[in-house]
Structures are given as structure tokens and as C-alpha cells.
Amino acid sequence: MTLDGQLQRIIDELVSKGIPLETARKEFERKYVVTAVTRASGNMGAAARSLGIHRNTLRAKISLLRLKGPLKRRDHA
């Protein structure tokens, strides 16, 4: 399935459940940022590069999203 198809499926589900756009946007951004930082093993510079934003912007987003604690790569053993 293409990215567009995957997104459309998720959007259809959210809309049908009556999830407000702002709630969906915040949760998407939160998960996207956490995933990038986790994949970068907590390296904010690397995570910011993968997101296409400046490291300071990433730190501001983390603060704005109220993400706490170390965000490091999870071992999937």
C-alpha cells in the first residue's frame, strides 16, 4: 500500500470516529518526533536532520509537546 493509501485509511478512521483535526495533528506530530529521536538513539542533531528541521526547533517541539525523559532507541530483542 502506498503512503497516500495508508494515510487515507487512517484519516478515514479518525474522521469516522469524530477525532478533531487538532487532536489528530498533535498526536501525529508527537509520535513522529518520538520515533525520529528514538531511531537516532536520543541524538537530537541526528533526529533533527532526519526530520528536516534545526536542532533548536526539535528541542522547542519536544518542550511544546511536553515530551519528558530520555528518548532513546528501544531494543527489539
Secondary structure by P-SEA (a helix, b strand, c coil): ccaaaaaaaaaaaaaaacccaaaaaaaaaaaaaaaaaaaacccaaaaaaaacccaaaaaaaaaaacccccccccccc
